[in-house]
Every structure is written in structure tokens, then in C-alpha cells.
Amino acid sequence: MRGGEKVLEQLCLLFPQADIYTLVAQPEKLSKIIQQHCIIVSPLQKIPQGSRRYKALLPLFPATLRSFHVNNATRFLFSTDASVIKGLSRSSEIPHVCYCHSPPRYLWDLQKTYLQQAQGIGGFGRFVFRAVTPYVRQFDAEGAKRVTHFIANAEFVRERIQRIYGRESEVIHPPVDVDAFDPARDAEDFYLIVTELVPYKRVDIAIDAFNRIGKKLVIIGDGSEAASLRGRAKSNITFLGRQPFSVLKDHFERCRAFLYPQIEDFGITAVEAQAAGKPVIALGKGGALESVIENQTGVFFHYQTAEALAEAVNAFEKMSLSSSACRQNAEQFRPEIFRKKIKNFLCRKLPELFGNYEFPI
């Protein structure tokens, strides 16, 4: 239940009878709201470990989606997409709105990083991936042409949709469960990172910065870089691995500040920290510029280096940022606001379908 699934959950509330088409699924890990829907999976689900090691199956995505047909009785298709699902086979008569988390970076920007994260595919698998990337990229571009309307999850993504696909889009930021966090708890003397431990998250520069300044840092998450990062860290840095939401919530609410050294398209965790009343120390690029207010709800550093992050932490400790300002900024990302914006978008763009449609929530 990460950002994409949280968006899907809100769409399930808006369309409680809708079927869900997906390449692979692990229903037991999804919320009860999503589990109540009919989930239709592709043949990739039958491949051993297919739902867990789906990154290694990317070369099979185009052929799978071409043979994976949406029911022709469907009147409307809404996709929530950070990959190539926008190429799902359907009648050209079915309007398709795509909520795009990002044009897939492993095709257009970060192929090297993707290959580092796709564990277990081996040298031959990497060779095959590189060989088929132009084919998959073309499939993704063709799918984008057939989308009726795009929604971007951030201004940063809107620019990428324009640059990569040549399509216009409207920004609707993703939902954040603000009420799940208590902003009134006192801050304790530790900083926090909650993320996948993969290369582009740049947890390495946070470790190097805190090795230098000696302050306490707690890191929650796991991933392909976990072992090397643990070996890099001094004793003031604690790794907790993957944790349930109760532990995440507790640490968000008690940390001194949340660290955000990566470039993200939007970044829900930065908003969750503010919902918990805690400031964010973020790289001043990407989606953080849309979710953090400089010198009010956080501090930016502008070079992705340990030195710049350490300087930002030291500057932050001389400041007094209001927990109420952090919470107030997070309020604009409430799920009910997200749903309202989606409904307004659909009524404006597809009045023949939604002009008189009564949404259940």
C-alpha cells in the first residue's frame, strides 16, 4: 500500500463497482477497500514469483498488455500509472483518463538505476533488458498517444509528460491520510528517513552527512542497498528495516525532522511528516518544491551532496519551525480534496459521462 495504491483506493471509493485490471497483484497486501473489487490479473501472475519479481519481467509487458483486453462493455477507463499500463488493449471508443505518477524512469531517464534495482536477473537478463528497451519505450509512447486525458500527480511530472509524450496534463496532487498522524507530540533528538533503500533515494549522502555531524538518524525501509548502507554507517545511525504503519507513525510523530535527499516526482512521505507536525529537510528539486514551504515547513539544500545536507541540518537546528504550520500545509492533500478534484476534472472533461453522474462519495 504505497502511493499508487493509495490513489487506487480513492478511485475505488469513487467507482465501487469497477473492475481492476493489473499486470500482477498481491491482494493480501492491499486494503479492504481495494480487495472488495474484482481484480483481473494478466498471465504474468502465473509465472513463479511473478507478482514479487515483476521488474525482471518488463520485456514481457508490451506483449502481455496487447493480449490483455478490457471488456468492450466498459464505458470508461481510468488508469493509475507509473509504468506502461496505459497501453492496455481496449476499444478506441472507450474514453481513457490516465493519472500519471511519472513516465517510467527506467525507460526514459534512469535505466542504469533500474538495472541495479532489478535483483536476480543476472548478466544475460541485463543484456536482454537493454536490447528490448527501445521496443518497450515505443510501446509506452504509443500508449500515451491513445490516452484521452492526462492527469499529472505534480508539476514536475506535468513537465515530464509534456517533454516525453508531447501531451498536456492537469495537476492533481495525490491523497495523503493526514488524520492518521498526531501533530501535537513533542519532537525527540533524532532525524528520520522512511524510504526504499535503492540507489536513486540517495540515502548514502544522508549517512555520510550524519557520520560527519554525529547526530542520531533512524532509517526505516529495505532494499537492494541495505547491506552496503549498513556497512557505511556509524553507531549513531539505526536501521529498522521494513516496519508496519504503527511504527512509521510513531517515528514520524517523534522525530526532530524528516530527511528527503532524493529527487521524487511528488513524494508522499514528505507530506506525511508535515501531517505529523514535523519539518522536512529536502533537496530543493522535484516534487519537494510543491509540498514543502521553505523556512516555514522545511529547509532546502540545493546540491545533492553530504556536505550540503550537513549544512542544511546545522542551519535547521538554529531555526524554529512551527508544527502547526507543517500540519496546515499538509491539510491541502487530504483524500477528500483529492476526490473532489478528480470529480471536477471528470465532469469538465467528459460531461457526456459525468455531467449528471452521482458519485457515491
C-alpha positions in Angstrom: 0.0 0.0 0.0 2.3 2.7 -1.3 1.4 5.9 -3.1 0.0 4.3 -6.3 -2.2 2.0 -4.2 -3.4 4.9 -2.1 -4.6 6.7 -5.3 -6.3 3.4 -6.4 -8.0 3.2 -3.1 -9.6 6.6 -3.6 -10.7 5.7 -7.1 -12.3 2.5 -5.6 -14.4 4.8 -3.4 -15.5 6.9 -6.4 -16.3 3.8 -8.5 -17.2 1.0 -6.1 -18.4 -1.4 -8.9 -15.4 -1.0 -11.1 -13.2 -3.9 -12.1 -9.4 -3.5 -11.6 -7.0 -4.6 -14.3 -3.4 -5.1 -13.3 -0.4 -7.0 -14.6 0.2 -8.6 -11.2 -1.2 -8.4 -7.7 -0.7 -9.5 -4.1 -4.3 -9.0 -2.9 -3.5 -10.0 0.7 -1.3 -6.8 1.0 -4.0 -4.5 -0.3 -6.6 -2.6 1.8 -10.0 -4.0 2.3 -11.5 -1.3 0.1 -9.4 -2.5 -2.9 -9.9 -6.2 -2.0 -13.7 -5.7 -2.4 -13.2 -5.1 -6.2 -12.9 -7.7 -8.9 -9.1 -7.8 -9.6 -8.3 -9.1 -13.0 -4.6 -10.1 -13.4 -2.6 -10.8 -16.5 -0.9 -14.1 -17.4 2.3 -12.7 -15.8 0.7 -13.6 -12.5 1.2 -17.3 -13.3 4.9 -17.0 -13.6 6.6 -18.3 -10.4 7.3 -15.3 -8.2 5.8 -13.1 -10.9 4.0 -10.8 -8.5 7.2 -10.3 -6.5 9.8 -10.1 -9.2 7.8 -8.2 -11.7 10.6 -5.7 -12.5 12.5 -8.5 -14.2 9.5 -9.2 -16.4 9.5 -5.8 -18.0 10.4 -7.1 -21.5 7.2 -9.1 -21.5 4.9 -6.1 -20.6 4.0 -5.0 -24.2 3.0 -8.4 -25.5 1.1 -9.1 -22.3 -0.8 -5.8 -22.5 -1.6 -6.3 -26.2 -3.3 -9.6 -25.4 -5.0 -8.3 -22.2 -8.3 -6.8 -23.2 -10.6 -4.6 -21.4 -14.2 -5.7 -21.6 -15.9 -3.9 -24.6 -18.9 -3.2 -22.4 -16.7 -0.8 -20.4 -17.8 2.8 -20.7 -14.8 4.5 -19.1 -11.2 3.5 -18.2 -9.2 5.3 -15.5 -5.6 4.2 -15.1 -3.2 5.0 -12.3 0.1 4.5 -14.0 3.9 4.7 -13.3 4.7 2.1 -15.9 3.2 1.1 -19.2 -0.4 0.1 -18.2 -1.7 3.0 -20.3 -1.1 0.7 -23.2 -3.8 -1.8 -22.0 -5.7 -3.1 -25.0 -9.2 -1.5 -25.3 -11.7 -0.3 -27.8 -10.9 3.2 -29.2 -14.4 4.1 -28.2 -13.7 3.9 -24.5 -12.5 7.2 -23.0 -9.3 6.8 -21.0 -8.1 9.2 -18.3 -4.6 8.4 -17.1 -3.4 9.6 -13.7 0.3 9.5 -14.4 2.7 9.2 -11.4 5.5 9.6 -13.8 6.6 8.5 -17.3 8.6 5.3 -16.4 12.1 6.5 -15.5 13.6 3.0 -16.2 12.7 3.6 -19.9 13.3 7.4 -20.3 15.8 8.5 -17.6 17.2 6.0 -15.1 17.8 2.7 -16.9 21.1 2.1 -15.1 19.4 2.6 -11.8 16.6 0.3 -12.7 19.1 -2.5 -13.6 20.7 -2.0 -10.3 17.4 -2.5 -8.5 16.2 -5.5 -10.6 17.8 -8.1 -8.4 18.4 -11.6 -9.6 18.2 -11.0 -13.4 21.9 -11.7 -14.0 24.1 -10.5 -16.8 22.1 -12.1 -19.6 18.9 -10.6 -18.2 20.5 -7.2 -18.2 21.6 -7.7 -21.8 18.0 -8.6 -22.8 16.6 -5.6 -20.9 18.9 -3.2 -22.8 18.0 -4.9 -26.1 14.3 -4.6 -25.6 14.2 -1.1 -24.0 13.6 0.7 -27.4 10.7 -1.6 -28.1 9.1 -1.1 -24.6 9.8 2.6 -24.9 8.0 2.8 -28.2 5.1 0.8 -26.7 4.8 3.3 -23.9 4.8 6.3 -26.2 2.1 4.7 -28.4 0.0 4.0 -25.3 0.4 7.7 -24.3 -1.0 8.8 -27.7 -4.2 6.8 -27.1 -4.9 8.4 -23.7 -7.9 10.7 -23.9 -6.8 13.0 -21.0 -3.8 13.0 -18.7 -3.6 14.0 -15.0 -0.2 14.6 -13.5 0.5 14.0 -9.9 2.8 17.0 -9.7 4.0 20.0 -11.7 7.4 18.1 -12.0 5.5 15.2 -13.7 3.4 17.6 -15.8 6.6 18.9 -17.4 7.9 15.3 -18.0 4.6 14.3 -19.6 4.9 17.3 -22.0 8.6 16.6 -22.7 8.4 12.9 -23.2 4.9 12.3 -24.6 4.1 15.7 -26.1 0.8 15.8 -24.2 -0.8 18.4 -22.0 -1.9 17.4 -18.5 -3.6 18.9 -15.4 -2.0 18.6 -11.9 -3.9 16.9 -9.1 -1.6 16.0 -6.2 -2.1 12.5 -4.7 -4.0 11.9 -1.5 -2.4 11.8 2.0 -4.2 10.4 5.1 -3.5 13.5 7.2 -5.7 12.4 10.0 -3.6 9.3 10.6 -1.0 11.5 12.3 -0.9 13.4 15.6 1.0 16.7 15.1 1.0 17.5 18.8 3.7 15.1 20.1 7.0 16.6 21.2 10.0 16.1 19.0 12.8 14.0 20.2 16.5 14.1 19.4 16.7 12.1 16.2 16.2 12.6 12.5 14.2 10.2 10.3 14.3 8.7 6.8 11.5 6.4 5.5 12.2 5.0 2.1 13.2 2.1 -0.1 16.9 1.6 0.2 17.7 1.8 -3.6 20.3 3.9 -5.4 18.2 6.9 -6.5 16.9 7.6 -3.0 20.5 8.8 -2.1 20.4 7.5 1.5 24.2 7.3 1.1 24.6 11.1 1.3 22.4 11.2 4.5 24.6 8.5 6.1 27.8 10.3 5.1 26.4 13.6 6.5 25.4 12.1 9.8 28.6 10.2 10.1 30.2 13.6 10.0 28.0 15.5 12.3 27.3 12.7 14.8 23.6 13.3 15.3 21.1 10.4 15.6 19.5 9.2 12.4 16.8 6.4 12.2 16.3 4.8 8.8 13.1 2.8 8.1 13.0 0.7 4.9 14.8 -2.0 3.0 16.1 -2.6 -0.5 19.0 -3.6 -2.7 21.4 -1.2 -1.0 20.6 -2.1 2.6 23.7 -4.2 3.3 26.1 -1.6 1.8 24.4 1.3 3.6 24.6 -0.5 7.0 28.3 -1.1 6.4 28.8 2.5 5.7 27.0 3.9 8.8 28.5 4.7 12.2 26.8 3.8 15.5 24.7 7.0 15.7 22.7 5.6 12.7 20.0 3.0 13.4 18.4 0.8 10.7 14.9 -0.6 11.5 14.2 -2.4 8.2 10.6 -2.5 7.0 8.1 -1.7 9.6 4.3 -1.6 9.9 2.4 1.7 9.7 2.1 1.9 13.5 5.9 2.1 13.8 6.2 4.6 10.9 3.5 6.8 12.5 5.3 6.7 15.9 8.6 7.8 14.3 7.1 10.5 12.1 5.4 12.0 15.2 8.6 11.9 17.4 11.4 12.8 15.0 13.1 16.2 15.1 12.8 16.5 11.3 12.4 14.3 8.2 15.2 13.9 5.7 14.5 13.9 2.0 17.7 13.7 0.0 16.3 12.3 -3.3 14.5 13.7 -6.3 10.9 12.5 -6.3 8.1 13.2 -8.7 5.9 14.2 -5.7 6.8 12.3 -2.5 4.0 11.4 -0.1 6.4 10.8 2.9 7.4 14.4 3.0 3.7 15.3 3.4 3.2 12.6 6.0 6.0 14.1 8.1 4.3 17.5 7.9 1.0 16.0 8.8 2.8 14.7 11.9 3.8 18.3 12.6 7.5 17.8 11.7 9.6 19.8 9.3 11.3 18.4 6.2 15.0 18.9 5.2 14.8 18.3 1.5 16.8 18.5 -1.7 15.4 21.6 -3.5 14.3 19.8 -6.7 11.4 17.8 -7.9 8.2 17.3 -6.0 9.5 18.6 -2.7 9.2 22.1 -4.2 5.5 21.5 -4.3 5.0 20.0 -0.9 7.4 21.9 1.4 7.4 25.6 2.1 11.0 26.9 2.5 11.8 28.3 6.0 8.2 27.6 7.1 7.7 23.8 6.9 11.2 22.9 6.0 14.7 23.7 4.7 16.1 23.1 1.3 19.6 22.2 0.3 20.5 22.6 -3.4 23.4 20.3 -4.1 22.9 16.5 -3.7 25.9 16.1 -1.5 26.6 15.1 2.1 28.2 18.4 2.7 25.1 20.4 1.6 22.8 18.2 3.6 25.0 18.5 6.7 25.0 22.3 6.3 21.1 22.2 6.0 20.8 20.2 9.2 23.0 22.6 11.1 21.0 25.6 9.7 17.8 23.9 10.7 18.9 23.5 14.3 19.2 27.3 14.6 15.7 27.8 13.4 12.3 27.4 15.0 9.7 26.0 12.6 6.1 25.6 13.7 4.5 22.2 13.9 1.1 23.9 13.3 2.4 25.4 10.0 3.6 22.0 8.9 0.2 20.4 9.7 -1.6 23.3 8.0 0.4 22.8 4.8 -0.3 19.1 4.8 -4.1 19.7 5.0 -4.3 20.6 1.3 -3.5 17.0 0.4 -6.5 15.4 2.2 -8.1 12.4 0.4 -11.5 14.2 0.3 -9.8 17.1 -1.6 -8.2 14.7 -4.0 -11.6 13.1 -4.7 -13.3 16.4 -5.2 -10.6 17.5 -7.7 -10.9 14.2 -9.6 -14.7 14.5 -9.8 -14.5 18.1 -11.0 -11.9 17.1 -13.7 -14.1 14.3 -15.0 -17.2 16.5 -15.1 -15.3 19.1 -17.1 -13.5 16.8 -19.5 -16.2 14.2 -20.0 -19.5 15.9 -19.4 -21.4 13.3 -21.5 -20.4 10.6 -19.0 -20.2 12.6 -15.7 -22.2 15.7 -16.1 -25.2 14.2 -14.3 -23.3 11.3 -12.6 -23.9 10.9 -8.9 -20.6 9.9 -7.2 -21.2 7.7 -4.1 -18.7 9.8 -2.0 
